[in-house]
């Protein structure tokens, strides 16, 4: 089943990866982020080719998070892609021009 989750972008990723932007449709891998000091059940989203630092994480209240954690605990490997969505008109005015990053994956 196709699933879409908003991505909590890792603000440290650009400096650590050297990338100034991310292309839509870039391949990603979803896995537990065992090194996350703030969330013991963090689901990290890693951009293919950059295994040392996650691009971001699924939000704690994401409706997909429980089934993703269950699949990962069963040993499944989850792959997907990043998509950049048009700005949400309900966003704060100072952030309306930013495109929203989402992870699209299959379970």
N, C-alpha and C positions, 0 to 999 in steps of 0.2 A: 504494500500500500504506500502510495506517495504521501509524504509528510513535509510540511513547511514550518520552520521555527525561526523566530527572530533571533538574531545573533547579537549577544552582548560583546561588542568589539573590544579586543585587548589593546589598550592605548599604547602598550609597550611594543606591540608587534612591528610597526613601521621602522623604528630605530633598530630593533634586534634583527630584522630580516633585510633591511636595506631597501624595501619596497615602498614607494610613495603612493601606490594605488593598487587595487585588486580588480582584475577583470571579472566581469560577470561570467558565469559558467565555469569558473576555475574549480577543479576537482578538490574535494576535501575528504577527510576521514574523521569520523566521530569516535571518540574513545574516552574512557575515564581519565580525568586529569588528576593523577595521584599526588601531584606536587602542589596543588592549589591549597594555600594555607587558610582560605576563608570558607571553603566548602568541601567537605569530605566526599560528597557525591557529585562533584562537578563533572559535567560532560563537556569536554574540550572539543573544539573543532579545529583540526590542523589542516593547513593548506598543503597540498601535495608538494614535496620538495623542501619543506621547512619543518622538520620533525622536532626541533628543539624548543619551539615556543608556539603555543596555540594562537590561532588567528582570533579566537574568541570562545565563548561558551554559550550553551543553551541557558536561558534564564531559569532561575529556581522554580518559578511558577508556570513554566511552559507546560502546556497540556501534553506534549509529547515526551516530556522528560522521564516519566515513570516507565513507559514502555521501552524507551531507549536504554535506560539502566537495566531493565529486565533482560533485554536482548544482549547487552554487553556482558552481563553476568552469566548468560548461557553460552558465551564464547563466540557470539556472532560478530562479524566484522562489518561495520556500517560505513558505507561510502556514499558520497553525494556531491553536491556542487554548491557554490555560492551564487546567489543571484542578487542583483542590485535592483531594488524596487523604487518606483517613483516616490517622491516625498509625500508624506501623509499631511493633508491640509489641516488636520487637527493638531499638528505639532506646534510647539512654541514658535513664534514668528522668527526668532533668530536662528532656528534650526530647520526651517521649512525647505531650504535649498539643498539640504543633505539627502542623499539617496540612502534608503534603509537597506542594510545587509541582512539577508536571510539565508538559512541553510536549507536546501532541498535534499531529501534523502528518502530511501525506501526501506520499509520494514515488512 
